Amino acid sequence: MQEWLIHIVNTHPYLTYAIIVFISFVEGPLLAMVCGLLVKLGDFHFIPVYVALMAGDLIGDTVWYGIGYHFGHRFVKRFGKYLSITEQGVSTIERIFHKYKSSILLVSKVTMGFGFALVTLITAGMVKIPFGRYLAMNILGQFIWTGILISLGYWFGHLYTEVDSIFGKISVLSLFIVASAGLFGYGKYLKKRVAKTV
């Protein structure tokens, strides 16, 4: 399995990293942890993976900013219920933007937004945060956040390579799956909590 993956990466590097960009656009945190694990196992190269993960997430940030900038409240009223975004949530983030300016973007990135990540990105476009500042803050936040997640996956990869027994390797992989599921579940929990409280 691992040899097959290495072969694919070596023979089709551009396609491989393009796929990483696309998937990270949809679900970046879990993919970053998996990629960190695979970097340690020698399947991926660190810098291209880091860049691809950041690129996918930042493309998503740009799309959400554009939606907020051009469609704003119309989009929230029509599609917000499918994305756990409400008018009240937008109003809350607008007040935060007025108080803390664009620094909230950085905080949102490195804390998974405490459930406000998506609404923060859309609201940034709605309140017309200058795109250059928006992108700069998101790049900085994304650099930190992606680094944390890759490092976490890399650490699990290190544990995996340090144990010799089959049971030990299965235990490390099980722990990795639990941690990944926990991260995913926590993000879902935050979104649902915000949707109920705003």
Accessible surface in RSA format (square Angstrom, percent):
REM  Atomic radii and reference values for relative SASA: ProtOr
REM  Chains: A
REM  Algorithm: Lee & Richards
REM  Probe-radius: 1.40
REM  Slices: 20
REM RES _ NUM      All-atoms   Total-Side   Main-Chain    Non-polar    All polar
REM                ABS   REL    ABS   REL    ABS   REL    ABS   REL    ABS   REL
RES MET A   1   177.40  91.9 135.93  90.0  41.47  98.7 119.67 101.7  57.73  76.5
RES GLN A   2    69.42  38.8  64.26  47.0   5.16  12.3  21.35  45.4  48.07  36.5
RES GLU A   3   132.04  75.8 125.86  95.2   6.18  14.7  69.50 134.4  62.54  51.1
RES TRP A   4   148.02  59.4 140.53  68.0   7.49  17.6 124.83  66.6  23.19  37.6
RES LEU A   5    33.38  18.6  33.38  23.9   0.00   0.0  33.38  23.4   0.00   0.0
RES ILE A   6    56.74  32.3  56.74  42.3   0.00   0.0  56.74  40.9   0.00   0.0
RES HIS A   7   106.77  58.4 102.28  71.1   4.50  11.5  62.36  64.3  44.42  51.7
RES ILE A   8    52.66  30.0  52.66  39.2   0.00   0.0  52.66  37.9   0.00   0.0
RES VAL A   9     4.56   3.0   3.81   3.4   0.75   1.8   3.81   3.3   0.75   2.0
RES ASN A  10    94.35  65.1  66.76  64.5  27.59  66.4  26.23  63.1  68.13  65.8
RES THR A  11    68.10  48.4  41.14  41.7  26.95  64.2  46.48  62.4  21.62  32.7
RES HIS A  12    92.35  50.5  87.65  60.9   4.70  12.0  51.82  53.4  40.53  47.2
RES PRO A  13    50.28  36.6  50.27  45.8   0.01   0.0  50.28  41.5   0.00   0.0
RES TYR A  14   194.51  90.8 187.57 106.7   6.95  18.1 141.60 106.4  52.91  65.2
RES LEU A  15   105.74  58.9 100.16  71.7   5.58  14.0 103.64  72.8   2.10   5.7
RES THR A  16    12.95   9.2  10.27  10.4   2.68   6.4  11.83  15.9   1.12   1.7
RES TYR A  17    30.96  14.5  30.72  17.5   0.24   0.6  30.96  23.3   0.00   0.0
RES ALA A  18    55.53  51.1  43.63  67.3  11.91  27.1  49.61  69.9   5.93  15.7
RES ILE A  19    83.91  47.7  81.86  61.0   2.05   4.9  83.84  60.4   0.07   0.2
RES ILE A  20     8.27   4.7   8.27   6.2   0.00   0.0   8.27   6.0   0.00   0.0
RES VAL A  21    35.19  23.2  35.19  31.9   0.00   0.0  35.19  30.6   0.00   0.0
RES PHE A  22   139.62  69.9 135.84  84.1   3.78   9.8 139.62  84.7   0.00   0.0
RES ILE A  23    72.08  41.0  71.17  53.0   0.92   2.2  72.08  51.9   0.00   0.0
RES SER A  24     3.20   2.7   0.58   0.8   2.61   6.0   0.58   1.2   2.61   3.7
RES PHE A  25    79.52  39.8  59.28  36.7  20.24  52.7  59.33  36.0  20.19  57.8
RES VAL A  26   105.80  69.6  76.85  69.6  28.96  69.8  81.43  70.8  24.37  66.1
RES GLU A  27    54.08  31.0  52.26  39.5   1.82   4.3  25.43  49.2  28.65  23.4
RES GLY A  28     8.15  10.0   0.00   N/A   8.15  10.0   4.37  12.0   3.78   8.5
RES PRO A  29    28.81  21.0  28.36  25.9   0.45   1.6  28.46  23.5   0.35   2.2
RES LEU A  30    42.10  23.4  42.08  30.1   0.03   0.1  42.08  29.5   0.03   0.1
RES LEU A  31    27.15  15.1  23.72  17.0   3.43   8.6  26.49  18.6   0.66   1.8
RES ALA A  32     3.07   2.8   3.07   4.7   0.00   0.0   3.07   4.3   0.00   0.0
RES MET A  33     0.54   0.3   0.54   0.4   0.00   0.0   0.17   0.1   0.38   0.5
RES VAL A  34    54.90  36.1  54.90  49.7   0.00   0.0  54.90  47.7   0.00   0.0
RES CYS A  35     1.08   0.8   1.08   1.2   0.00   0.0   0.00   0.0   1.08   1.2
RES GLY A  36     0.00   0.0   0.00   N/A   0.00   0.0   0.00   0.0   0.00   0.0
RES LEU A  37    12.97   7.2  12.97   9.3   0.00   0.0  12.97   9.1   0.00   0.0
RES LEU A  38    31.61  17.6  31.61  22.6   0.00   0.0  31.61  22.2   0.00   0.0
RES VAL A  39    19.28  12.7  10.00   9.1   9.28  22.3  10.00   8.7   9.28  25.2
RES LYS A  40    61.48  30.0  44.25  27.2  17.23  41.0   6.06   5.5  55.43  59.0
RES LEU A  41    35.12  19.6  20.01  14.3  15.11  38.0  23.79  16.7  11.33  30.5
RES GLY A  42    48.66  60.0   0.00   N/A  48.66  60.0  29.11  79.9  19.54  43.8
RES ASP A  43     6.07   4.3   1.93   1.9   4.14   9.8   0.31   0.7   5.76   5.7
RES PHE A  44    19.10   9.6  11.36   7.0   7.73  20.1  12.55   7.6   6.54  18.7
RES HIS A  45   115.23  63.0 111.92  77.8   3.30   8.4  75.65  78.0  39.58  46.1
RES PHE A  46    96.76  48.4  90.86  56.3   5.89  15.3  90.86  55.1   5.89  16.9
RES ILE A  47   122.14  69.5 120.62  89.9   1.53   3.7 120.88  87.0   1.26   3.4
RES PRO A  48    51.24  37.3  42.39  38.6   8.85  32.2  49.50  40.9   1.74  10.8
RES VAL A  49     0.00   0.0   0.00   0.0   0.00   0.0   0.00   0.0   0.00   0.0
RES TYR A  50    24.21  11.3  24.21  13.8   0.00   0.0  20.47  15.4   3.75   4.6
RES VAL A  51    91.32  60.1  89.21  80.8   2.11   5.1  90.75  78.8   0.57   1.6
RES ALA A  52     5.43   5.0   2.73   4.2   2.70   6.1   5.41   7.6   0.02   0.1
RES LEU A  53     4.58   2.5   3.03   2.2   1.54   3.9   3.03   2.1   1.54   4.2
RES MET A  54    24.17  12.5  24.17  16.0   0.00   0.0  15.78  13.4   8.39  11.1
RES ALA A  55    35.61  32.7  28.82  44.5   6.79  15.4  35.25  49.6   0.36   0.9
RES GLY A  56     0.00   0.0   0.00   N/A   0.00   0.0   0.00   0.0   0.00   0.0
RES ASP A  57    28.50  20.0  27.15  27.0   1.35   3.2   1.43   3.4  27.08  27.0
RES LEU A  58    23.89  13.3  23.50  16.8   0.39   1.0  23.79  16.7   0.10   0.3
RES ILE A  59    87.62  49.9  84.76  63.1   2.85   6.9  87.30  62.9   0.31   0.8
RES GLY A  60     5.30   6.5   0.00   N/A   5.30   6.5   5.30  14.5   0.00   0.0
RES ASP A  61     2.91   2.0   2.91   2.9   0.00   0.0   0.00   0.0   2.91   2.9
RES THR A  62    54.04  38.4  52.02  52.7   2.01   4.8  44.49  59.8   9.55  14.4
RES VAL A  63    65.35  43.0  56.96  51.6   8.39  20.2  63.77  55.4   1.58   4.3
RES TRP A  64    58.05  23.3  58.05  28.1   0.00   0.0  41.97  22.4  16.07  26.1
RES TYR A  65    15.17   7.1  15.17   8.6   0.00   0.0  11.56   8.7   3.61   4.4
RES GLY A  66    20.77  25.6   0.00   N/A  20.77  25.6  20.61  56.6   0.16   0.4
RES ILE A  67    32.92  18.7  31.47  23.4   1.45   3.5  31.68  22.8   1.24   3.4
RES GLY A  68     1.15   1.4   0.00   N/A   1.15   1.4   0.00   0.0   1.15   2.6
RES TYR A  69    92.48  43.2  81.59  46.4  10.90  28.4  37.91  28.5  54.57  67.3
RES HIS A  70   122.33  66.9 101.98  70.9  20.35  52.1  60.41  62.3  61.92  72.1
RES PHE A  71   106.63  53.3 101.41  62.8   5.21  13.6 103.67  62.9   2.95   8.5
RES GLY A  72    10.31  12.7   0.00   N/A  10.31  12.7   9.61  26.4   0.71   1.6
RES HIS A  73    83.02  45.4  79.62  55.3   3.40   8.7  60.03  61.9  22.99  26.8
RES ARG A  74   162.42  68.2 155.19  79.1   7.23  17.2  79.70 108.9  82.72  50.1
RES PHE A  75    31.09  15.6  27.18  16.8   3.90  10.2  31.07  18.8   0.02   0.1
RES VAL A  76     5.86   3.9   1.32   1.2   4.53  10.9   1.46   1.3   4.39  11.9
RES LYS A  77   153.36  74.8 120.39  73.9  32.96  78.5  72.42  65.2  80.94  86.2
RES ARG A  78   171.57  72.0 158.71  80.9  12.86  30.6  47.39  64.8 124.18  75.3
RES PHE A  79    82.40  41.2  82.40  51.0   0.00   0.0  82.40  50.0   0.00   0.0
RES GLY A  80     0.16   0.2   0.00   N/A   0.16   0.2   0.16   0.4   0.00   0.0
RES LYS A  81   156.99  76.6 120.22  73.8  36.78  87.6  76.76  69.1  80.24  85.5
RES TYR A  82   157.38  73.5 123.98  70.5  33.40  86.9  95.10  71.5  62.28  76.8
RES LEU A  83    55.63  31.0  43.50  31.1  12.13  30.5  49.59  34.8   6.03  16.2
RES SER A  84    45.41  38.4  28.92  38.6  16.49  38.0   7.63  16.3  37.78  52.9
RES ILE A  85     6.42   3.7   1.75   1.3   4.67  11.3   3.20   2.3   3.22   8.7
RES THR A  86    40.49  28.8  35.27  35.8   5.22  12.4  39.45  53.0   1.04   1.6
RES GLU A  87    56.16  32.2  53.16  40.2   3.00   7.1  45.59  88.2  10.57   8.6
RES GLN A  88   108.55  60.7 103.64  75.7   4.91  11.7  42.13  89.7  66.41  50.4
RES GLY A  89     2.10   2.6   0.00   N/A   2.10   2.6   2.10   5.8   0.00   0.0
RES VAL A  90     0.15   0.1   0.15   0.1   0.00   0.0   0.15   0.1   0.00   0.0
RES SER A  91    45.40  38.4  44.39  59.2   1.01   2.3  18.07  38.5  27.32  38.3
RES THR A  92    32.40  23.0  32.40  32.8   0.00   0.0  23.65  31.8   8.75  13.2
RES ILE A  93     2.20   1.3   2.20   1.6   0.00   0.0   2.20   1.6   0.00   0.0
RES GLU A  94    42.23  24.2  42.23  31.9   0.00   0.0   6.32  12.2  35.91  29.3
RES ARG A  95   150.32  63.1 143.11  73.0   7.22  17.2  71.11  97.2  79.21  48.0
RES ILE A  96    46.22  26.3  44.46  33.1   1.76   4.2  46.22  33.3   0.00   0.0
RES PHE A  97     5.13   2.6   2.59   1.6   2.54   6.6   2.96   1.8   2.17   6.2
RES HIS A  98   127.17  69.5 112.01  77.9  15.16  38.8  75.48  77.8  51.69  60.1
RES LYS A  99   151.98  74.1 121.27  74.4  30.70  73.1  78.88  71.0  73.09  77.9
RES TYR A 100   115.66  54.0 106.04  60.3   9.63  25.0  79.69  59.9  35.98  44.3
RES LYS A 101   123.67  60.3 123.46  75.8   0.22   0.5  80.57  72.5  43.11  45.9
RES SER A 102     9.98   8.4   9.96  13.3   0.02   0.0   0.00   0.0   9.98  14.0
RES SER A 103    50.56  42.7  48.65  64.9   1.91   4.4  38.87  82.8  11.68  16.4
RES ILE A 104    29.59  16.8  28.29  21.1   1.29   3.1  29.59  21.3   0.00   0.0
RES LEU A 105     1.03   0.6   0.34   0.2   0.69   1.7   0.53   0.4   0.51   1.4
RES LEU A 106    44.35  24.7  44.35  31.7   0.00   0.0  44.35  31.1   0.00   0.0
RES VAL A 107    70.75  46.6  70.36  63.7   0.38   0.9  70.75  61.5   0.00   0.0
RES SER A 108    10.64   9.0   7.64  10.2   3.00   6.9   6.57  14.0   4.07   5.7
RES LYS A 109    23.40  11.4  18.42  11.3   4.98  11.8  13.15  11.8  10.24  10.9
RES VAL A 110    42.56  28.0  28.75  26.0  13.81  33.3  28.75  25.0  13.81  37.5
RES THR A 111    39.57  28.1  26.62  27.0  12.96  30.9  34.59  46.5   4.98   7.5
RES MET A 112    38.72  20.1  26.29  17.4  12.43  29.6  27.36  23.3  11.36  15.1
RES GLY A 113     5.18   6.4   0.00   N/A   5.18   6.4   1.56   4.3   3.62   8.1
RES PHE A 114   115.20  57.6 110.82  68.6   4.37  11.4 110.82  67.2   4.37  12.5
RES GLY A 115    13.15  16.2   0.00   N/A  13.15  16.2   3.25   8.9   9.90  22.2
RES PHE A 116    40.94  20.5  40.89  25.3   0.05   0.1  40.94  24.8   0.00   0.0
RES ALA A 117    34.83  32.0  33.81  52.2   1.03   2.3  34.08  48.0   0.75   2.0
RES LEU A 118    32.54  18.1  29.49  21.1   3.05   7.7  30.60  21.5   1.94   5.2
RES VAL A 119     7.71   5.1   6.46   5.8   1.25   3.0   6.46   5.6   1.25   3.4
RES THR A 120     1.64   1.2   1.64   1.7   0.00   0.0   0.05   0.1   1.59   2.4
RES LEU A 121    18.81  10.5  18.81  13.5   0.00   0.0  18.81  13.2   0.00   0.0
RES ILE A 122     0.02   0.0   0.02   0.0   0.00   0.0   0.02   0.0   0.00   0.0
RES THR A 123     0.00   0.0   0.00   0.0   0.00   0.0   0.00   0.0   0.00   0.0
RES ALA A 124     0.00   0.0   0.00   0.0   0.00   0.0   0.00   0.0   0.00   0.0
RES GLY A 125     0.00   0.0   0.00   N/A   0.00   0.0   0.00   0.0   0.00   0.0
RES MET A 126    22.76  11.8   4.34   2.9  18.42  43.9   5.85   5.0  16.91  22.4
RES VAL A 127    40.39  26.6  13.20  11.9  27.19  65.5  20.52  17.8  19.87  53.9
RES LYS A 128   105.96  51.7  90.38  55.5  15.58  37.1  65.51  59.0  40.46  43.1
RES ILE A 129    15.40   8.8  14.61  10.9   0.79   1.9  15.12  10.9   0.28   0.8
RES PRO A 130    70.71  51.5  59.86  54.6  10.85  39.4  70.71  58.4   0.00   0.0
RES PHE A 131    83.04  41.5  76.17  47.2   6.87  17.9  76.17  46.2   6.87  19.7
RES GLY A 132    52.24  64.4   0.00   N/A  52.24  64.4  39.53 108.5  12.71  28.5
RES ARG A 133   112.70  47.3 102.79  52.4   9.91  23.6  32.71  44.7  79.99  48.5
RES TYR A 134     0.00   0.0   0.00   0.0   0.00   0.0   0.00   0.0   0.00   0.0
RES LEU A 135    53.22  29.6  53.22  38.1   0.00   0.0  53.22  37.4   0.00   0.0
RES ALA A 136    58.00  53.3  46.97  72.5  11.04  25.1  52.61  74.1   5.39  14.3
RES MET A 137    38.34  19.9  38.24  25.3   0.10   0.2  12.91  11.0  25.42  33.7
RES ASN A 138     0.23   0.2   0.23   0.2   0.00   0.0   0.00   0.0   0.23   0.2
RES ILE A 139    73.91  42.1  73.91  55.1   0.00   0.0  73.91  53.2   0.00   0.0
RES LEU A 140    87.69  48.8  84.92  60.7   2.77   7.0  87.56  61.5   0.12   0.3
RES GLY A 141     0.00   0.0   0.00   N/A   0.00   0.0   0.00   0.0   0.00   0.0
RES GLN A 142     4.11   2.3   4.11   3.0   0.00   0.0   0.00   0.0   4.11   3.1
RES PHE A 143   114.84  57.5 114.37  70.8   0.47   1.2 114.37  69.3   0.47   1.3
RES ILE A 144    71.38  40.6  65.08  48.5   6.30  15.2  70.20  50.6   1.18   3.2
RES TRP A 145    31.02  12.4  31.02  15.0   0.00   0.0  23.64  12.6   7.37  12.0
RES THR A 146     2.51   1.8   2.15   2.2   0.36   0.9   0.56   0.8   1.95   2.9
RES GLY A 147    15.18  18.7   0.00   N/A  15.18  18.7  14.87  40.8   0.30   0.7
RES ILE A 148    88.57  50.4  82.35  61.4   6.21  15.0  86.43  62.2   2.14   5.8
RES LEU A 149     6.06   3.4   6.06   4.3   0.00   0.0   6.06   4.3   0.00   0.0
RES ILE A 150     3.62   2.1   3.62   2.7   0.00   0.0   3.62   2.6   0.00   0.0
RES SER A 151    68.65  58.0  60.30  80.5   8.35  19.2  34.13  72.7  34.52  48.4
RES LEU A 152    70.73  39.4  66.80  47.8   3.93   9.9  70.37  49.4   0.36   1.0
RES GLY A 153     0.00   0.0   0.00   N/A   0.00   0.0   0.00   0.0   0.00   0.0
RES TYR A 154    91.86  42.9  91.86  52.3   0.00   0.0  57.66  43.3  34.20  42.2
RES TRP A 155   126.03  50.6 123.40  59.7   2.62   6.2 102.64  54.7  23.38  37.9
RES PHE A 156     7.53   3.8   7.53   4.7   0.00   0.0   7.53   4.6   0.00   0.0
RES GLY A 157     0.00   0.0   0.00   N/A   0.00   0.0   0.00   0.0   0.00   0.0
RES HIS A 158    74.38  40.7  74.38  51.7   0.00   0.0  46.45  47.9  27.93  32.5
RES LEU A 159    49.65  27.7  49.60  35.5   0.06   0.1  49.65  34.9   0.00   0.0
RES TYR A 160    49.09  22.9  49.09  27.9   0.00   0.0  15.35  11.5  33.74  41.6
RES THR A 161    61.51  43.7  37.34  37.9  24.17  57.6  37.50  50.4  24.00  36.3
RES GLU A 162   109.96  63.1  87.08  65.9  22.87  54.5  21.22  41.0  88.74  72.5
RES VAL A 163    45.35  29.8  39.75  36.0   5.60  13.5  44.22  38.4   1.13   3.1
RES ASP A 164   136.28  95.5 107.66 107.2  28.62  67.7  38.73  91.2  97.55  97.3
RES SER A 165    63.20  53.4  52.13  69.6  11.07  25.5  48.64 103.6  14.55  20.4
RES ILE A 166   129.28  73.6 126.02  93.9   3.26   7.9 126.02  90.7   3.26   8.8
RES PHE A 167   159.78  79.9 155.58  96.4   4.20  10.9 157.53  95.5   2.26   6.5
RES GLY A 168    12.23  15.1   0.00   N/A  12.23  15.1  11.98  32.9   0.25   0.6
RES LYS A 169    50.62  24.7  50.62  31.1   0.00   0.0  38.22  34.4  12.40  13.2
RES ILE A 170    99.19  56.4  98.63  73.5   0.55   1.3  99.11  71.4   0.08   0.2
RES SER A 171    45.92  38.8  36.13  48.2   9.78  22.5  34.72  73.9  11.19  15.7
RES VAL A 172    12.62   8.3  12.27  11.1   0.35   0.8  12.62  11.0   0.00   0.0
RES LEU A 173    66.96  37.3  66.96  47.9   0.00   0.0  66.96  47.0   0.00   0.0
RES SER A 174    52.29  44.2  49.56  66.1   2.73   6.3  31.60  67.3  20.69  29.0
RES LEU A 175    90.39  50.3  87.12  62.3   3.27   8.2  89.71  63.0   0.68   1.8
RES PHE A 176    13.95   7.0  13.95   8.6   0.00   0.0  13.95   8.5   0.00   0.0
RES ILE A 177   114.35  65.1 112.44  83.8   1.91   4.6 113.90  82.0   0.45   1.2
RES VAL A 178    99.54  65.5  95.57  86.5   3.97   9.6  97.98  85.1   1.56   4.2
RES ALA A 179    32.59  30.0  18.12  28.0  14.46  32.9  27.45  38.7   5.13  13.6
RES SER A 180    13.77  11.6  13.69  18.3   0.07   0.2  13.77  29.3   0.00   0.0
RES ALA A 181    60.36  55.5  47.35  73.1  13.01  29.6  53.73  75.7   6.63  17.6
RES GLY A 182    41.34  51.0   0.00   N/A  41.34  51.0  36.78 100.9   4.56  10.2
RES LEU A 183    32.15  17.9  25.85  18.5   6.31  15.9  30.12  21.2   2.03   5.5
RES PHE A 184    82.61  41.3  75.85  47.0   6.76  17.6  81.30  49.3   1.32   3.8
RES GLY A 185    34.44  42.5   0.00   N/A  34.44  42.5  29.94  82.1   4.51  10.1
RES TYR A 186   106.38  49.7 100.63  57.3   5.75  15.0  78.13  58.7  28.25  34.8
RES GLY A 187     9.63  11.9   0.00   N/A   9.63  11.9   8.88  24.4   0.74   1.7
RES LYS A 188    92.86  45.3  91.65  56.2   1.22   2.9  43.28  39.0  49.58  52.8
RES TYR A 189   111.54  52.1 107.54  61.2   4.01  10.4  85.24  64.1  26.30  32.4
RES LEU A 190    11.61   6.5  11.59   8.3   0.02   0.1  11.59   8.1   0.02   0.1
RES LYS A 191    85.66  41.8  84.73  52.0   0.93   2.2  41.44  37.3  44.22  47.1
RES LYS A 192   131.83  64.3 129.92  79.7   1.91   4.6  74.57  67.1  57.26  61.0
RES ARG A 193   133.58  56.1 128.94  65.7   4.64  11.0  26.79  36.6 106.78  64.7
RES VAL A 194    13.96   9.2  13.96  12.6   0.00   0.0  13.96  12.1   0.00   0.0
RES ALA A 195    35.73  32.9  20.96  32.3  14.77  33.6  21.27  30.0  14.46  38.3
RES LYS A 196   174.93  85.3 138.03  84.7  36.90  87.8  89.63  80.7  85.30  90.9
RES THR A 197    99.08  70.5  62.39  63.2  36.70  87.5  59.03  79.3  40.06  60.6
RES VAL A 198    44.34  29.2  13.11  11.9  31.22  75.2  27.98  24.3  16.35  44.3
END  Absolute sums over single chains surface
CHAIN  1 A    10959.9       9580.6       1379.3       7911.5       3048.4
END  Absolute sums over all chains
TOTAL         10959.9       9580.6       1379.3       7911.5       3048.4
